Amino acid sequence: MDLDVRKRSDISVLRMRGDLKMGSPVDNLRQAIEEILQAGESRMVLNLTDVPMIDSSGIGILVRSLTTVKQRGGAVKLVSPSKFALQTLKLVGVANLFEIFDDEDAAVGSFA
């Protein structure tokens, strides 16, 4: 999985490409989120447009990051999860925990 982290205003945008599954994809995402939190940031947009599949480890890191960020007064918002990824999040019962947007601009703008 490729991971691109950039800033838009004071919001961290993480764009992933590839399956979010156990192993290096989840480890890389966890490390990126930890670095953002250590920098004092607590507003994140996770762009899932190019993530065809999320396994239980991927769901775990999404939910843990949301919990940690909310404790710091921030939010994690998802952009355009694939049909399969969204079905997985719904099946596990966590889709309703996240604000989900159709595009990155809307997600970033929702922080205003």
Protein Blocks (a to p, Z undefined) as FASTA:
>chain_A
ZZddddehjaccdddedjddehjklmmmmmmmmmmmmnopabdcddfklmmbacfklmmm
mmmmmmmmmmnopacddehiafklmmmmmmnopmmmpccdfbfklmmmmmZZ
